[in-house]
Amino acid sequence: MPFSESNHTALYAQIVSVAAPSPTTLNKDVSRAAAEVCLKALAKDPQQRYQSCAELKLDLDAIVAGNYQLKSSGIAILVLKGL
């Protein structure tokens, strides 16, 4: 588990205030692209999250197709081949 506290109140406080760790820290086999997408989906600020399931699907499809490029700020850029 990414968050661990001894009681429910402390656990809740940690979940709402502390950024989730990168999935790569929990599993080294997770790609940086997949980790970036996960972290964007879990962002504390709603404006930093995916605004729709369709937007998330675009990035997931791009990872599968090999069209996803990392951005240093942690926000995905989708590169569409052939456009």
Legacy VTK file of the C-alpha trace (Angstrom):
# vtk DataFile Version 3.0
C-alpha trace
ASCII
DATASET POLYDATA
POINTS 83 float
0.000 0.000 0.000
1.330 3.457 -0.829
-0.099 4.961 2.363
0.115 3.455 5.795
-0.936 4.849 9.129
-1.947 3.219 12.360
-5.444 4.714 12.514
-8.144 5.670 10.012
-8.012 9.408 10.710
-4.276 9.625 10.096
-4.590 7.427 7.011
-7.318 9.668 5.563
-5.237 12.779 6.256
-2.278 11.210 4.460
-4.383 10.187 1.451
-5.851 13.675 0.947
-2.668 15.635 1.579
0.302 13.578 0.364
0.941 12.914 -3.321
0.853 9.266 -4.281
4.256 7.727 -4.853
5.192 6.790 -8.377
4.071 3.277 -9.263
7.678 2.615 -10.302
8.688 2.815 -6.635
6.262 -0.025 -5.894
6.987 -2.088 -9.011
10.102 -1.545 -11.105
8.412 -3.195 -14.116
5.945 -0.306 -14.511
7.034 1.929 -17.388
7.673 5.619 -16.791
4.847 6.379 -19.240
2.363 4.229 -17.314
3.538 5.738 -14.032
3.068 9.251 -15.401
-0.482 8.448 -16.526
-1.291 6.905 -13.125
0.053 9.925 -11.261
-1.946 12.296 -13.438
-5.083 10.262 -12.736
-4.339 10.403 -8.990
-3.399 14.093 -8.804
-4.723 15.876 -5.714
-5.723 18.952 -7.729
-8.747 18.068 -9.895
-7.542 20.471 -12.590
-4.344 18.427 -12.936
-6.258 15.157 -13.424
-7.750 13.768 -16.604
-10.925 15.678 -17.314
-12.676 12.708 -18.905
-12.372 8.977 -19.382
-11.863 9.657 -23.087
-8.794 11.778 -22.306
-7.361 9.020 -20.114
-8.096 6.438 -22.818
-6.146 8.487 -25.372
-3.034 8.342 -23.202
-3.469 4.648 -22.411
-3.940 3.858 -26.102
-0.851 5.934 -26.900
1.216 3.923 -24.412
0.072 0.654 -25.974
0.759 1.958 -29.494
4.138 3.401 -28.538
3.042 6.979 -29.332
3.197 8.348 -25.804
6.005 10.745 -24.953
6.978 11.794 -21.460
6.992 15.442 -20.564
9.393 16.666 -17.907
6.610 18.414 -15.996
4.841 15.084 -15.606
2.017 15.930 -17.994
1.620 13.756 -21.061
2.035 14.856 -24.644
0.298 12.652 -27.158
2.137 12.350 -30.438
-0.110 11.140 -33.202
1.734 9.324 -35.935
0.874 10.338 -39.457
-0.611 13.744 -38.597
LINES 1 84
83 0 1 2 3 4 5 6 7 8 9 10 11 12 13 14 15 16 17 18 19 20 21 22 23 24 25 26 27 28 29 30 31 32 33 34 35 36 37 38 39 40 41 42 43 44 45 46 47 48 49 50 51 52 53 54 55 56 57 58 59 60 61 62 63 64 65 66 67 68 69 70 71 72 73 74 75 76 77 78 79 80 81 82
